[in-house]
Amino acid sequence: MARTVRLLLLGAGESGKSTLVKQMKIIHGDGYTQEELASYKPTVCDNLVHSMRAVLEAMGALRIDLGDQGNRKHVKALLNFVELGAAGELSAELSAAISALWADSGVQNCFKRSNEYQLNDSAEYYFNSIARIAAPGYAPTEQDVLRARVRTTGIIETSFRYKDLIYRMFDVGGQRSERRKWIQCFEDVTAVIFVTALSGYDMKLFEDEKTNRIHESLTLFDAICNNKFFQDTAMILFLNKTDLFSAKLGRSPITQYFEDYTGPADDAAAAKKFILEKFLHLNKTPSKKIYPHFTCATNTGNIKHVFDAVSDIIIDRNLKDIGL
């Protein structure tokens, strides 16, 4: 049996691949030291500030007014803000501004329309945690780190041992400009984990404001699933961000983006099954099995359970390959 398993994480940008890598470090690696957690403080604060700026800029584009005109001074403080600095400290002025703005009805209205512009998935989580993040002596938690967004460029390798196997996991940037680097990782791959964000059903790409994120993901999966390199490679499909998907389904009907959906409008299970079927239909080799899982990459318990199932698939296929 192969002692080393090479796992390739593929998928469009913003699908949650890097969060899965962080989970592997927590579940199967040595976790995060206090120093490593602390090193994420500038990223967390930066994500928080830039997310609020993104909402404010979208309010201009979408012509949404502030609920309270007294908050204009806070808008000014945020738009004039340039750099947090290496320490990543939020000033009292900046944290007060974000708190006041997050409570503003106009900002809330704009946030509800965040599928119409580019906003980090973690924005709401960080906005709701502003008091904790702004407190003196703040140190990021594991959950803060899991939700911290840094765009992946190049190829990031993570290794860990599990069930007597050494796993080498390759996380490759998903944005279009990064995809030409993928081919470098295609040799000797044990399994491809293709990650798609279900919550992207009503959103456009970061790098192309015209293309629906699920449509892009389907095109990409078609190319990967039917690629000659992966003829005999286990193809594992993670339909990720189930939590965000279920939360927005009521306010953003899937039928507006997929006219062929005929299930109940706010039935998350039916809508998830509908999207899954779209992916499975792209497989052009009847004998090739796709192993799908619904995932929430920020939920450690869910990912631990799913990765257990994935490792069983890999061990099972390894045994078949050597005729056992």
C-alpha positions as CSV (number, residue, x, y, z in Angstrom):
1,M,0.0,0.0,0.0
2,A,1.2,3.5,-0.8
3,R,2.7,5.0,2.3
4,T,2.3,8.5,0.9
5,V,-0.9,9.9,-0.3
6,R,-0.9,13.0,-2.6
7,L,-4.1,15.0,-2.4
8,L,-4.7,17.8,-4.8
9,L,-7.1,20.5,-3.7
10,L,-8.7,22.2,-6.7
11,G,-11.5,24.6,-7.3
12,A,-12.3,28.2,-8.2
13,G,-11.2,31.1,-6.0
14,E,-13.1,31.7,-2.8
15,S,-14.3,28.1,-2.6
16,G,-12.8,27.4,0.8
17,K,-9.7,25.3,-0.1
18,S,-7.3,27.1,2.2
19,T,-9.7,26.8,5.1
20,L,-9.7,23.0,4.7
21,V,-5.8,23.1,4.8
22,K,-6.0,25.0,8.1
23,Q,-8.5,22.4,9.4
24,M,-6.0,19.6,8.6
25,K,-3.4,21.5,10.7
26,I,-5.9,21.6,13.6
27,I,-7.2,18.1,13.2
28,H,-4.3,16.0,12.0
29,G,-1.3,18.3,12.5
30,D,0.0,19.9,15.6
31,G,-2.6,22.7,15.7
32,Y,-1.8,26.4,16.1
33,T,0.7,27.6,18.8
34,Q,-0.1,30.8,20.7
35,E,2.5,32.6,18.5
36,E,0.9,31.3,15.3
37,L,-2.5,32.4,16.4
38,A,-1.1,35.8,17.4
39,S,0.5,36.2,14.0
40,Y,-3.0,36.3,12.4
41,K,-4.0,39.4,14.3
42,P,-3.0,41.9,11.5
43,T,-4.9,39.7,8.9
44,V,-8.0,39.5,11.0
45,C,-8.0,43.3,11.7
46,D,-7.2,44.0,8.0
47,N,-10.1,41.7,6.9
48,L,-12.5,43.5,9.3
49,V,-11.5,47.0,8.1
50,H,-11.5,46.1,4.4
51,S,-14.8,44.3,4.6
52,M,-16.5,47.5,6.1
53,R,-14.9,49.6,3.4
54,A,-16.2,47.2,0.7
55,V,-19.8,47.6,2.1
56,L,-19.5,51.4,2.2
57,E,-18.2,51.6,-1.3
58,A,-21.0,49.3,-2.5
59,M,-23.5,51.7,-0.8
60,G,-22.4,54.4,-3.2
61,A,-22.7,52.1,-6.2
62,L,-26.1,50.7,-5.1
63,R,-27.3,54.2,-4.1
64,I,-28.1,53.1,-0.5
65,D,-28.1,55.9,2.1
66,L,-27.0,55.7,5.7
67,G,-29.9,55.2,8.1
68,D,-28.3,57.8,10.5
69,Q,-26.6,60.7,8.8
70,G,-24.7,61.2,12.1
71,N,-22.6,58.2,11.0
72,R,-21.0,60.2,8.1
73,K,-18.0,61.0,10.3
74,H,-17.5,57.3,10.8
75,V,-17.6,56.7,7.0
76,K,-15.0,59.4,6.6
77,A,-12.7,57.8,9.3
78,L,-12.9,54.5,7.5
79,L,-12.5,55.7,3.9
80,N,-9.5,57.9,5.0
81,F,-7.9,55.0,6.7
82,V,-4.8,53.7,4.8
83,E,-2.8,51.1,6.6
84,L,-3.0,49.2,9.9
85,G,0.7,48.7,10.3
86,A,2.5,45.5,11.2
87,A,1.1,45.3,14.7
88,G,-2.5,45.2,13.3
89,E,-3.9,47.3,16.1
90,L,-7.3,48.8,15.6
91,S,-7.4,52.4,16.9
92,A,-10.3,53.3,19.3
93,E,-11.6,55.6,16.5
94,L,-11.6,52.9,13.9
95,S,-13.3,50.3,16.1
96,A,-16.0,52.8,17.3
97,A,-16.6,53.7,13.6
98,I,-17.0,50.0,12.6
99,S,-19.3,49.3,15.6
100,A,-21.5,52.3,14.8
101,L,-21.7,51.6,11.1
102,W,-22.5,47.9,11.6
103,A,-25.5,49.0,13.7
104,D,-26.7,51.4,10.9
105,S,-29.8,50.4,9.0
106,G,-28.4,51.5,5.7
107,V,-25.2,49.4,6.2
108,Q,-27.4,46.5,7.1
109,N,-29.5,46.9,3.9
110,C,-26.4,47.0,1.8
111,F,-24.9,43.9,3.6
112,K,-28.1,42.0,2.7
113,R,-27.3,42.6,-0.9
114,S,-23.6,41.5,-0.6
115,N,-24.1,39.0,-3.5
116,E,-24.1,42.1,-5.8
117,Y,-20.5,43.1,-4.9
118,Q,-17.3,41.4,-3.6
119,L,-17.4,40.9,0.1
120,N,-15.4,38.3,2.2
121,D,-17.6,35.5,3.6
122,S,-16.1,36.2,7.0
123,A,-17.4,39.8,7.1
124,E,-20.5,39.2,9.2
125,Y,-18.6,37.0,11.7
126,Y,-15.9,39.7,12.2
127,F,-18.4,42.6,12.4
128,N,-20.3,40.8,15.1
129,S,-17.0,40.2,17.0
130,I,-15.8,43.8,16.7
131,A,-15.9,44.4,20.5
132,R,-13.7,41.3,21.2
133,I,-11.3,42.1,18.3
134,A,-10.9,45.7,19.4
135,A,-10.3,44.9,23.0
136,P,-6.8,45.5,24.5
137,G,-4.7,42.3,24.4
138,Y,-6.9,40.6,21.8
139,A,-5.5,37.3,20.6
140,P,-7.1,35.5,17.6
141,T,-8.9,32.2,18.3
142,E,-8.8,29.2,16.0
143,Q,-12.2,30.2,14.6
144,D,-10.8,33.7,13.8
145,V,-7.9,32.1,12.0
146,L,-10.1,29.7,10.1
147,R,-12.1,32.7,8.8
148,A,-9.1,34.9,8.0
149,R,-8.9,35.5,4.3
150,V,-5.5,35.7,2.5
151,R,-5.7,35.0,-1.3
152,T,-3.6,31.9,-2.2
153,T,-0.9,32.4,-4.8
154,G,1.3,29.7,-6.0
155,I,1.2,26.2,-4.5
156,I,1.1,25.5,-0.7
157,E,2.0,22.0,0.5
158,T,0.8,20.7,3.9
159,S,1.9,17.3,5.2
160,F,0.4,15.2,8.1
161,R,0.2,11.6,9.2
162,Y,-3.1,9.8,9.6
163,K,-4.1,6.1,9.8
164,D,-0.5,5.0,9.1
165,L,-0.3,7.1,5.9
166,I,1.5,10.3,5.2
167,Y,-0.7,12.8,3.5
168,R,0.8,15.5,1.3
169,M,-1.9,18.0,0.5
170,F,-1.4,20.6,-2.3
171,D,-3.5,23.8,-2.2
172,V,-3.3,25.7,-5.4
173,G,-4.7,29.3,-5.9
174,G,-8.1,29.1,-7.5
175,Q,-8.3,32.5,-9.3
176,R,-8.0,32.3,-13.1
177,S,-4.5,33.9,-13.1
178,E,-3.3,31.1,-10.8
179,R,-4.6,28.1,-12.8
180,R,-1.7,27.8,-15.2
181,K,0.3,26.6,-12.2
182,W,-2.0,23.6,-11.6
183,I,-0.4,21.3,-14.2
184,Q,2.8,21.3,-12.1
185,C,1.0,19.2,-9.5
186,F,-0.8,16.7,-11.7
187,E,1.7,13.9,-11.6
188,D,1.1,10.9,-9.2
189,V,-2.0,12.3,-7.6
190,T,-3.8,9.8,-5.3
191,A,-7.0,11.8,-5.1
192,V,-8.4,15.2,-6.3
193,I,-10.5,17.0,-3.8
194,F,-12.5,19.5,-5.9
195,V,-14.1,22.2,-3.8
196,T,-17.0,24.4,-4.8
197,A,-18.8,27.0,-2.7
198,L,-22.6,26.3,-2.8
199,S,-23.1,29.9,-1.5
200,G,-21.7,31.2,-4.8
201,Y,-25.0,30.4,-6.6
202,D,-26.0,34.1,-6.6
203,M,-22.6,35.6,-6.8
204,K,-20.2,36.7,-9.5
205,L,-16.4,35.9,-9.7
206,F,-13.9,38.1,-7.9
207,E,-11.9,38.4,-11.2
208,D,-14.8,38.6,-13.6
209,E,-17.9,40.5,-12.6
210,K,-20.0,38.8,-15.3
211,T,-19.6,35.1,-14.6
212,N,-21.7,33.3,-12.0
213,R,-19.5,31.4,-9.5
214,I,-21.3,28.1,-9.7
215,H,-21.2,28.2,-13.5
216,E,-17.4,28.8,-13.4
217,S,-17.1,26.0,-10.9
218,L,-19.0,23.6,-13.2
219,T,-16.8,24.5,-16.2
220,L,-13.7,23.9,-14.1
221,F,-15.0,20.6,-12.7
222,D,-15.8,19.4,-16.2
223,A,-12.2,20.0,-17.3
224,I,-10.7,18.4,-14.2
225,C,-13.1,15.4,-13.8
226,N,-12.6,14.4,-17.5
227,N,-8.9,15.2,-17.7
228,K,-6.7,12.4,-19.0
229,F,-4.3,13.0,-16.1
230,F,-7.0,11.9,-13.6
231,Q,-8.5,9.0,-15.5
232,D,-7.7,6.6,-12.6
233,T,-7.6,9.2,-9.8
234,A,-10.2,9.2,-7.0
235,M,-12.4,12.3,-7.6
236,I,-13.8,13.7,-4.4
237,L,-16.3,16.6,-4.5
238,F,-16.8,18.9,-1.6
239,L,-19.9,21.1,-1.9
240,N,-18.7,23.6,0.7
241,K,-20.2,26.6,2.7
242,T,-23.5,24.8,3.4
243,D,-24.1,27.2,6.4
244,L,-23.9,30.3,4.2
245,F,-26.0,28.6,1.5
246,S,-28.8,27.7,3.8
247,A,-28.8,31.1,5.5
248,K,-29.2,33.1,2.3
249,L,-31.6,30.8,0.4
250,G,-34.7,32.4,1.9
251,R,-33.7,36.0,0.9
252,S,-32.1,35.1,-2.5
253,P,-34.2,32.6,-4.4
254,I,-32.1,30.1,-6.4
255,T,-34.6,30.2,-9.2
256,Q,-33.4,33.7,-10.1
257,Y,-30.0,32.2,-11.0
258,F,-31.0,28.7,-12.1
259,E,-34.3,28.7,-14.0
260,D,-34.3,24.9,-14.3
261,Y,-34.6,24.5,-10.5
262,T,-38.2,23.2,-9.7
263,G,-37.9,22.3,-6.0
264,P,-39.3,24.3,-3.1
265,A,-37.8,27.8,-3.0
266,D,-36.3,27.7,0.5
267,D,-35.6,23.9,0.8
268,A,-31.9,23.8,1.4
269,A,-31.7,20.0,1.0
270,A,-33.5,20.0,-2.3
271,A,-31.4,22.9,-3.6
272,K,-28.1,21.2,-2.5
273,K,-29.2,18.0,-4.3
274,F,-30.0,20.0,-7.4
275,I,-26.5,21.6,-7.6
276,L,-24.8,18.3,-6.8
277,E,-26.7,16.6,-9.7
278,K,-25.3,19.3,-12.0
279,F,-21.8,18.4,-11.1
280,L,-22.4,14.6,-11.3
281,H,-23.9,14.9,-14.8
282,L,-20.5,16.3,-16.1
283,N,-18.7,13.0,-15.5
284,K,-18.2,11.5,-19.0
285,T,-16.9,8.1,-17.8
286,P,-19.7,5.9,-16.4
287,S,-17.2,3.6,-14.6
288,K,-15.6,6.6,-12.8
289,K,-17.1,7.1,-9.3
290,I,-17.4,10.6,-7.9
291,Y,-17.4,10.8,-4.1
292,P,-19.5,13.9,-3.0
293,H,-19.7,15.4,0.5
294,F,-21.5,18.5,1.7
295,T,-19.1,20.5,3.9
296,C,-18.8,23.5,6.1
297,A,-15.0,24.2,6.1
298,T,-15.1,26.5,9.2
299,N,-16.7,23.6,11.2
300,T,-13.9,21.5,12.6
301,G,-16.3,18.6,13.6
302,N,-17.8,18.4,10.2
303,I,-14.4,18.4,8.4
304,K,-13.0,15.8,10.8
305,H,-16.0,13.5,10.0
306,V,-15.8,14.1,6.2
307,F,-12.0,13.6,6.1
308,D,-12.4,10.3,8.0
309,A,-14.7,9.2,5.1
310,V,-12.2,10.5,2.5
311,S,-9.3,8.5,4.1
312,D,-11.5,5.4,4.1
313,I,-12.1,5.9,0.3
314,I,-8.4,6.3,-0.3
315,I,-7.4,3.2,1.7
316,D,-10.2,1.2,0.1
317,R,-9.0,2.2,-3.4
318,N,-5.4,1.4,-2.5
319,L,-6.3,-2.1,-1.4
320,K,-8.2,-2.6,-4.7
321,D,-5.2,-1.4,-6.7
322,I,-3.0,-4.1,-5.2
323,G,-5.7,-6.7,-5.7
324,L,-6.8,-7.2,-2.0
